[in-house]
Amino acid sequence: MTAEGFLEGRRLQMARGVLLQCIMGGYPPARFYGSDDGDLALVPDSAQIHRLPWSQQPRALAICDADELTGGSSKLSTRGQLKAVIARYAALGLAPVVATELEFFVFAPNTDPTQPFQPPLGLDGRREDGHSAFSISSNNGLRPFFNEVYACMAALGLPRDTFMHEMGVSQFEINLLHGDPLLLADQTLLFKHLLKEVALKHGLTVVCMAKPLAHTPGSSMHIHQSIIEIGSGRNVFSDKAGEPTATFRHFIAGQQVGMADFTALFAPNVNSYQRLCHPYASPNNACWSHDNRAAGLRIPASSPAARRVENRLPGADANPYLAIATSLAAGLYGIEHKLEPSEPIQGEFEVPDNLSLPCTLHAALERLKRSQLAKELFGKEFIEGYIASKTMELTSFFDEITPWERRVLAAQA
């Protein structure tokens, strides 16, 4: 839209079906988004209008809500779903607080998708080979790229906590400061967009796939969650003596109850399960533990005021609005129904059958189809539409024969 049209308050409308558009560009049958495929109104959030600092031509980006023309948020909108979950907490006098940790890879341009990604050439003319985890070296030659990333984050008002080189080849992680869940989802979306745009300026490719390289750790989007009492700001996961509360236990139990049903919402792509089934500290279970990275739900070491639950299931490819909404909704379900968690695990452990998670997108979608809890928390329209879109993507994947199949199976009798 032109700046003049935006400033005049001109309404921007969009076909309702776009909210269910699959990643290849197609759409599920119209019955999933209303047979008329009527319009939605895109209503800009006045707090999320940003001048894009990396653009030479003056441009701005406005994050919008997708509202029905008859009023109210569209049930197909993931941002709307998150706002609804936050409202359910507010009705109980509570406010969730979250932080996201986003991992990503920085690669050289990849013009042939049949070939593996490669790290960019370093200052010494060589490519990183995997020995730079947690290093402070600038040898990879990415300092100019990251300097512009930091400058653009500051210009967009995205406060960062810590930044590091992660375990993978040319893999990095940034932690955003904790705060309001909607704000953090917006910031995570903006940060991923910023990364890709700045990378293009520097002749690089940023990849937020869950598992872009074989034999290498995948990329996560861990979600740290706590709940405060509106008014006092007290963390309701800790009592006055600094001990864990019943609310803390109920929240963990709700997460456990929902994780298997909701795996397809946390891990939305075929590639997501490459990360989960080759763990490298990417747990595919609903166990919980005090500071054990093999558990799907980890309680980081912290002071009582900072007691929180880390959901380690979502990958970097997850929709931040949907992943945060799903995690918080599951925790709230546990609080409302006073559920009790399993016993915490420590050290090496075997995952009990009742705490194991689907290991393929097909299995995760089948589990989601059967989930009455998902329909209760997010509505039948959203869940059925989501499944329809993701089923199209899975079918498209199965329409191709992979290099592994040609290499290994062609010679078999």
C-alpha positions in Angstrom: 0.0 0.0 0.0 1.2 3.5 -0.6 2.2 5.6 2.4 -0.6 8.1 1.4 -3.2 5.4 1.4 -2.0 4.0 4.7 -2.0 7.4 6.4 -5.5 8.1 5.0 -6.7 5.0 6.8 -7.6 3.2 3.7 -8.8 -0.4 4.6 -6.7 -3.3 3.3 -8.7 -6.4 2.7 -7.5 -9.9 1.9 -9.2 -13.2 0.9 -10.0 -15.3 3.9 -8.4 -18.4 2.3 -4.9 -16.8 2.3 -4.7 -17.7 6.0 -4.7 -21.3 5.0 -2.4 -21.0 2.0 0.1 -23.8 2.1 3.9 -23.3 1.7 3.9 -24.3 -2.0 1.2 -21.6 -2.7 -1.9 -23.7 -3.1 -5.1 -23.8 -1.0 -7.2 -26.6 0.6 -10.8 -26.9 -0.5 -12.9 -23.8 0.1 -15.1 -25.4 2.7 -12.2 -25.0 5.2 -12.3 -21.2 4.9 -15.9 -20.4 3.9 -17.2 -21.4 0.5 -17.5 -17.8 -0.6 -13.9 -17.1 0.2 -14.9 -13.6 1.3 -12.6 -10.9 2.6 -10.9 -10.2 5.9 -9.8 -6.8 7.0 -6.1 -6.3 7.9 -6.1 -3.9 10.8 -2.6 -2.6 11.7 -1.4 -2.7 15.2 -0.3 0.9 15.9 2.5 -0.3 18.1 4.0 -2.5 15.4 4.5 -0.1 12.5 8.2 0.0 11.5 10.4 1.8 9.1 12.6 -0.8 7.5 16.2 0.2 8.2 17.8 -2.1 5.7 15.8 -0.7 2.7 17.4 2.0 0.6 14.0 3.1 -0.7 11.9 4.3 2.3 9.6 1.5 3.2 7.6 0.5 6.3 6.1 -2.7 7.6 2.9 -2.9 9.7 1.9 -6.1 11.6 -1.8 -6.5 11.3 -4.6 -8.4 12.8 -6.9 -10.4 10.5 -10.5 -9.4 11.5 -13.8 -10.6 10.0 -15.7 -7.8 8.2 -18.5 -8.6 10.6 -16.2 -7.8 13.6 -13.9 -9.8 15.8 -10.7 -11.7 15.0 -10.7 -14.4 12.4 -10.6 -17.8 13.9 -8.0 -18.7 11.3 -5.6 -16.1 12.5 -2.7 -17.4 14.6 -2.1 -13.9 16.0 -5.8 -13.8 16.9 -5.4 -17.2 18.6 -2.6 -15.9 20.7 -4.5 -12.8 21.8 -7.4 -15.1 22.8 -5.2 -17.2 25.0 -3.8 -14.1 26.7 -7.3 -12.9 27.3 -8.2 -16.2 29.0 -5.3 -15.7 31.4 -6.4 -12.1 32.0 -9.9 -13.3 33.0 -8.2 -15.1 35.9 -6.1 -12.1 36.9 -3.0 -13.6 35.4 -0.5 -12.5 32.7 1.9 -14.9 31.0 5.5 -13.8 30.4 7.6 -15.5 27.6 11.0 -15.3 26.0 12.1 -17.0 22.8 15.5 -18.4 21.9 15.9 -18.6 18.1 18.6 -20.6 16.4 19.5 -20.2 12.7 22.2 -21.0 10.1 24.1 -18.5 7.9 25.1 -20.1 4.6 26.6 -19.2 1.3 24.0 -18.7 -1.5 22.5 -22.1 -2.5 21.3 -21.9 -6.1 20.9 -25.7 -6.5 18.5 -27.2 -3.9 19.7 -30.7 -4.7 23.1 -29.7 -3.2 23.8 -29.4 0.5 24.1 -26.0 2.1 27.6 -24.7 2.7 29.0 -22.1 5.2 30.2 -18.9 3.6 33.9 -18.4 2.9 35.8 -17.1 5.9 38.4 -14.3 6.0 41.1 -17.0 5.5 39.4 -18.3 2.3 38.2 -21.5 4.0 34.7 -22.6 5.1 33.9 -23.3 8.7 34.1 -27.0 9.4 32.2 -27.3 12.7 34.9 -26.4 15.3 33.6 -22.9 16.1 30.9 -23.7 18.6 30.7 -21.1 21.3 33.7 -19.4 19.8 34.4 -15.6 19.9 36.4 -15.8 16.7 35.6 -13.4 13.8 37.3 -15.7 11.3 34.0 -16.6 9.6 33.9 -13.1 8.1 30.3 -12.5 9.2 31.1 -9.5 11.4 29.8 -6.9 8.9 26.6 -8.9 8.6 26.0 -9.1 12.3 26.9 -5.5 12.8 24.1 -4.5 10.5 21.8 -7.1 12.2 22.4 -5.4 15.5 21.9 -1.9 14.1 18.6 -3.0 12.5 17.4 -4.6 15.7 18.0 -1.4 17.5 16.2 0.6 14.9 13.2 -1.7 15.1 13.2 -1.6 18.9 14.1 -5.3 19.3 16.0 -5.7 22.5 18.4 -8.7 22.5 19.7 -10.5 25.5 22.5 -12.9 24.5 24.0 -14.0 21.2 26.3 -16.9 20.5 27.7 -19.3 17.9 25.8 -22.5 18.4 26.9 -26.1 18.0 26.2 -26.5 14.3 28.4 -25.4 11.4 27.7 -21.6 10.9 24.8 -21.9 13.3 23.9 -19.0 15.7 21.5 -18.3 18.5 19.9 -15.1 19.8 17.8 -14.8 22.9 15.1 -12.1 23.0 14.3 -10.4 26.3 11.3 -11.8 28.1 8.0 -9.9 28.1 4.4 -9.9 26.9 3.7 -13.0 24.7 2.2 -11.0 21.8 5.1 -8.6 21.8 7.6 -11.5 21.8 5.8 -13.2 18.9 5.8 -10.0 16.9 9.5 -9.5 17.7 10.4 -13.1 16.7 8.6 -12.6 13.4 10.3 -9.3 12.8 13.7 -10.7 13.7 13.4 -13.6 11.3 12.4 -11.2 8.5 15.2 -8.9 9.4 17.8 -11.7 9.3 16.8 -12.9 5.8 16.7 -9.3 4.4 20.1 -8.2 5.8 21.6 -11.5 4.7 20.6 -10.9 1.1 22.4 -7.5 1.2 25.6 -9.2 2.3 25.4 -12.0 -0.3 24.4 -14.6 2.3 21.5 -16.9 3.0 19.9 -17.3 6.4 18.0 -20.6 6.9 15.5 -21.2 9.7 14.7 -24.8 8.8 14.6 -27.1 11.7 17.3 -29.4 10.3 19.1 -28.0 7.2 22.2 -30.1 7.6 22.6 -33.9 8.2 24.8 -35.0 11.1 24.5 -31.5 12.6 22.3 -30.1 15.4 19.0 -28.6 14.3 17.6 -25.2 15.0 15.2 -24.7 17.8 12.8 -21.9 19.0 12.7 -22.7 22.8 9.9 -20.9 24.6 10.5 -19.8 28.2 7.2 -19.3 30.1 6.2 -17.9 33.5 3.0 -16.4 34.8 2.6 -13.2 36.9 -0.3 -12.0 39.0 -1.8 -8.9 37.4 -1.3 -5.9 39.8 1.4 -7.3 42.1 3.7 -8.7 39.3 4.3 -11.7 41.5 5.5 -14.9 39.7 2.8 -17.4 40.6 5.1 -20.3 40.1 6.8 -19.5 43.4 5.4 -19.0 46.9 6.5 -16.5 49.5 9.1 -19.0 50.8 10.5 -19.4 47.3 9.2 -22.9 46.8 7.3 -24.2 43.7 3.5 -23.7 43.9 0.6 -25.9 42.9 0.0 -23.6 39.9 3.6 -24.4 38.7 2.8 -28.1 38.9 -0.5 -27.7 37.2 1.0 -25.7 34.3 3.7 -28.4 33.7 1.0 -31.1 33.7 -1.1 -29.2 31.2 1.9 -28.9 28.9 2.5 -32.7 29.3 -1.1 -33.5 28.4 -1.1 -31.4 25.3 2.4 -32.0 23.8 1.6 -35.1 21.8 -1.8 -33.8 20.5 -0.1 -30.5 19.6 3.1 -31.7 18.1 2.0 -30.8 14.6 1.4 -27.2 15.8 5.0 -27.0 17.3 6.6 -28.9 14.5 4.8 -27.9 11.3 6.9 -29.2 8.5 8.3 -32.5 7.2 11.8 -31.3 8.0 10.8 -30.6 11.6 10.9 -34.3 12.4 14.5 -34.6 11.1 15.4 -32.4 14.1 13.2 -34.3 16.6 14.2 -37.8 15.6 17.9 -37.1 15.6 17.8 -35.3 18.9 21.2 -33.6 19.6 19.4 -32.0 22.6 16.2 -31.6 20.6 13.9 -33.8 22.8 10.9 -35.5 21.3 9.2 -36.2 24.6 6.8 -34.7 27.2 9.0 -35.5 30.2 10.0 -32.7 32.5 13.1 -32.1 34.5 15.1 -29.7 36.5 17.9 -28.5 34.1 18.1 -31.6 31.9 18.2 -30.7 28.2 17.1 -34.2 27.2 13.6 -33.4 28.6 11.0 -31.7 26.4 10.0 -29.5 29.4 13.1 -28.1 31.2 13.1 -26.1 34.4 16.2 -23.9 34.1 18.2 -23.2 37.2 17.0 -19.8 38.4 15.9 -17.7 41.4 12.4 -18.2 42.7 11.3 -14.9 41.1 12.5 -16.2 37.7 11.1 -19.7 38.0 9.9 -20.7 34.5 9.1 -23.6 32.2 11.1 -24.0 29.0 9.3 -25.8 26.1 12.1 -27.3 24.0 9.9 -28.9 21.3 9.4 -26.0 18.8 11.9 -25.6 16.0 13.0 -22.4 14.3 10.5 -23.2 11.6 7.5 -22.9 13.9 5.0 -20.0 13.6 5.9 -18.0 16.8 2.3 -16.9 17.3 0.9 -20.4 17.1 3.7 -22.1 19.1 3.4 -19.6 21.9 -0.4 -19.7 21.9 -0.3 -23.5 21.9 2.2 -23.8 24.8 0.4 -21.2 26.9 -3.0 -22.7 26.2 -1.9 -26.2 27.3 -0.4 -24.8 30.5 -3.6 -22.9 31.3 -5.7 -26.0 30.7 -3.6 -27.7 33.4 -4.1 -24.8 35.8 -7.9 -24.7 35.2 -8.2 -28.5 35.7 -5.7 -28.8 38.5 -3.8 -31.5 36.7 -0.7 -33.1 38.3 2.5 -33.8 36.3 4.5 -37.0 36.2 7.6 -37.3 38.4 10.5 -35.3 37.1 13.3 -37.2 35.4 17.1 -36.7 35.8 20.2 -38.1 34.2 19.8 -40.6 31.3 16.3 -41.9 31.0 13.9 -43.9 28.8 10.8 -42.1 27.7 7.6 -43.8 28.9 5.1 -44.6 26.2 2.6 -42.1 27.5 5.1 -39.3 27.2 6.5 -40.1 23.8 5.6 -37.8 20.8 4.8 -38.4 17.1 8.0 -38.7 15.0 6.6 -37.8 11.6 4.4 -35.1 10.3 1.9 -37.8 9.1 1.7 -39.3 12.6 1.4 -35.8 14.2 -1.4 -34.8 11.9 -3.3 -38.0 12.6 -2.9 -37.3 16.4 -4.1 -33.8 15.9 -7.2 -35.0 13.9 -8.2 -37.1 16.9 -7.6 -34.4 19.5 -10.8 -33.1 21.1 -8.5 -31.0 23.3 -7.1 -29.1 20.3 -10.6 -28.4 19.0 -11.7 -27.2 22.5 -8.8 -24.8 22.9 -8.5 -23.5 19.3 -11.8 -24.2 17.7 -12.8 -26.8 15.1 -12.5 -24.4 12.2 -8.9 -23.5 12.9 -7.7 -27.1 13.6 -9.5 -28.6 10.6 -8.2 -25.9 8.3 -4.7 -26.2 9.6 -4.7 -30.0 9.1 -6.1 -29.5 5.5 -3.3 -27.1 4.6 -0.5 -29.3 6.2 -1.9 -32.4 4.5 -1.4 -30.7 1.1 2.2 -30.0 2.0 2.8 -33.6 3.1 1.2 -34.9 -0.1 3.5 -32.6 -2.1 6.5 -34.0 -0.3 5.5 -37.6 -1.1 5.1 -36.6 -4.8 8.9 -36.4 -5.0 11.5 -39.2 -4.9 14.5 -38.2 -2.8 18.2 -38.7 -3.8 18.5 -41.2 -0.9 15.9 -43.4 -2.5 17.6 -43.3 -5.9 21.0 -43.9 -4.5 20.2 -46.7 -2.1 17.1 -48.5 -3.4 17.6 -48.4 -7.2 20.1 -51.3 -7.2 18.0 -53.5 -4.9 16.5 -56.7 -6.3 
